Each structure stands twice: as structure tokens, then as C-alpha cells.
Amino acid sequence: MSETTTKPSVPRDRLLATASRLFYAEGIRAIGVDRLFVEASVTRATFYRHYASKQHLVVAYVESRDAEYRSLLAEAAGRITDPIQLLHALIVAISETVCGPDFHGCPFINAAAEFPDPADPVHQAVQAHRNWLHGVLVDLLNAAGHPEPGRGARTLVMLRDGAMVGGHLDDRQDVVASLTAAVDLVVRQPED
């Protein structure tokens, strides 16, 4: 059982919330455990009771971000049944993230950049999120009758990745407009 699926704990939740905020704003490797102890108001013993190491906390951080995305999609899927409309709702959600005032890039891309070794548990947690996202997109494109849902999903993931990086470096409104137009091209089925 992972740390994110154990029974609720106020100190663990506070540690994860503090780590989430700091890791995203300043980078994972830049934040030491001593700073986490102070900012989360926990002792060293409390930290290690909940997380065997900083790496375990980082994996929990990535998994909690993944759970947020899954929850948002599940909520949207409960309201929107048309696969193309749901795909567009995902694009709107990505666009709102890219345009947010506290945007520091994609948390998954950021984590993967800091933990590039495919054997690293952090990298594997990022890959699990990407595999889930790709699967969701394949399912949506397949339900919409797209002729090549696997290829379309890979393209959409790449467009999302580009928008996340572009949203950090370029004019956000241009990024959103470009992303929306590119997604429409992928979703539109070729004429016979």
C-alpha cells in the first residue's frame, strides 16, 4: 500500500501539501527535507514515520497530482457524454492551467526533467500518469470514430506537452489559441 492510500493523517497531509507547493514552485531537488520539516511544522520523526525518504514523498507528490487530474476528468465525464465535447473540456482545462497566475510548467514534465532515469520510481510515477492520459485520449478518439486513435492520442499528448512548455515561455493566449486549433485538426477526421 502506498503512502497516498493509507488512512488519513493530518501531519502526512500537511507534509504532502507543503511539498506539493514547494516542489512545484521551486523544483523538487531544490527543496531539502529540513525545509519541509519547518514549513510543514512536523518533526523529523513524523516525516520519516509517513515517508521512508524524500523520494517516497516525491512519488506521493506525483501520484497526488495524477489523482487530481483523474478526479477532474471523472467529474467532467459525469457531466459530458460526447467524446469530442469531453476532449474539448480537457483542452479548456489545460488552457486554464497554462494561463493561471501561478503557472510554473507541467508538474509531470518538471518532475521527469529532474528524475530522467526510467528506472527511478519518480520517473515511473510520471510515466504512469502519461500512460493513463494516453489511454483516456485513445478511448475518447475511438469513441468519436477517429480512424487512428493511437496516433491521434500520441499527437494530442505531444501538443499538451508543447502547450505546457509554451505556456511557461511564450505568450499564453497565443499558446492557447494554437493548442485549440491544433487539437481541432487532430480531432477532425479526414474527408473521404
Sequence and secondary structure as in RCSB ss.txt:
>XXXX:A:sequence
MSETTTKPSVPRDRLLATASRLFYAEGIRAIGVDRLFVEASVTRATFYRHYASKQHLVVAYVESRDAEYRSLLAE
AAGRITDPIQLLHALIVAISETVCGPDFHGCPFINAAAEFPDPADPVHQAVQAHRNWLHGVLVDLLNAAGHPEPG
RGARTLVMLRDGAMVGGHLDDRQDVVASLTAAVDLVVRQPED
>XXXX:A:secstr
  GGGS   HHHHHHHHHHHHHHHHH STT  HHHHHHHHT  HHHHHHH SSHHHHHHHHHHHHHHHHHHHHHH
HHHH  SHHHHHHHHHHHHHHHHT TT  S HHHHHHHH   TTSHHHHHHHHHHHHHHHHHHHHHHHTT S HH
HHHHHHHHHHHHHHHHHHHS HHHHHHHHHHHHHHHHS    
